[in-house]
């Protein structure tokens, strides 16, 4: 059963990802779920947290149930990391503020 390219109206096979006549992307190629690729995405989500959400959404949009699971894991990992980094940053700022305040009090002779 053949379908028609929406751009040039040439008949294409349903298994084609691109129209052989005009090159239009007929359906996006599924994202890889290989161990190496997923490791790179998970590592990237830890190093660059906001991008983990973008990558997770791309995986959630895939048809495969396994891809959806990986997308959810990427998003959850990213959100947890953002929360932990926010808490750590607030504690670090409070610690620095307390140290500066203590040193100012010592300089003023209190």
N, C-alpha and C positions, 0 to 999 in steps of 0.2 A: 504494500500500500504506500503510495507516494504522496507527499504533501507539496505545497507550493511555497516558494520563497516570498515573504511579504514585501520585499523590495523590488526584485526584478521579475517576479511571477514565473520563474522557471521551476519545473518539477524537480524536487529533491527527494532523496530517500529519508525516511523517518530516523534513521540512525546517524545521519550527517549532522555534524556540529556547525559546519559552515556551508554556505551556498557555493557550489563549484563555479558558478557563473559570475557572481558579483562579490563574493567573499563575506557576505553578511553573516554575523554570528546568529545561528538559528536557535541554539540553546547553549547556555554556558556549560563548559566542561566541569564535571563534579570536582570539588576540592579533594585533595589527597588526604587519606586517613592513614598513611604509612607512619610507622613509629618515628622515623627521623623527622618528618614534617611536623607531626604533632609535638615532638620534643622541642623543636625550634619555636613553634607558636607558644607553647607553655613558658619556655624560657624568655621569649620576647614579651609575654604578658607580665612576667616578673620584673623585667628590666624597664619596660616602657608601659606602665599600667594602662593609660588610656587606650592604647592600641589593642589591648586584649578584648575590650568591649567591641570594637569594630570587627576584629577577627571572629569573635564569638557570634556576632550577628550574621556574618557571612556563612558560618557553618550552620547556624540555625535555619537559614533559608534553604538549605539543601534538602533533597527528597529523602536521603538515607537517614534512618533512625539513629544510626551510630554517629553520623555527622552532627545531628541535633544534640546528642548527648555531649559530644566534644565541645560544641558551641556553648552549652549551658555551663560546663565545667570551666571553660575559659572566662566566661562572664563572672561566675562566682569567685574564681581565683583572683580576678582583677578587682572586684569589689572588696574582697577580704583584704587584699594587699593595700588598697587605697585607705581603708579604715585603719589598718595597723600603722601605716605610714603617717596618717593624720594624728593618731594618738601619740606616736613616738615624737613627732614634730612639736606638738603642744607641750609634752613633758620636757623636751629639750629646751624649748623657749622658756618655760617656767623655771627650769634649773638655772639657765643663764641669767634670767631676771633676778633670781634669789641671790646668786653669787655677786652680781653687780650691786645689788642693794646692800648686801653685807659689806662689800668693800667700800661703798660710799659711806656707810655708817661708821666704819673704822677710820676713814679719813676725816670725818667730821668730829671725831672724838667722843662718840656716844658710847 
